[in-house]
Amino acid sequence: MSAGLIIGPLIVFLIFVAPLWLFLHYRSKRKSNVGLSNEDRMRLDTLAAKAQALQARVDSLERILDAETPNWRGRYE
């Protein structure tokens, strides 16, 4: 009797749950390996350009601070 209690759910798991689980797992793996879409690539390029512009602004501000207050780095590092 106790073997029937274990075998029934095990058969249901192996017939229905395990194949669906494997299918969904490998489908998600395939989608993640596709790479970036064109929209994602454009967003990434836009963000990279903004990051470069911000870095240029920070460099300019640091040059101005170095000229006006030479010891400012020592106070904030």
MODELLER restraints for C-alpha pairs under 7 A, 6 or more apart:
rsr = mdl.restraints
at = mdl.atoms
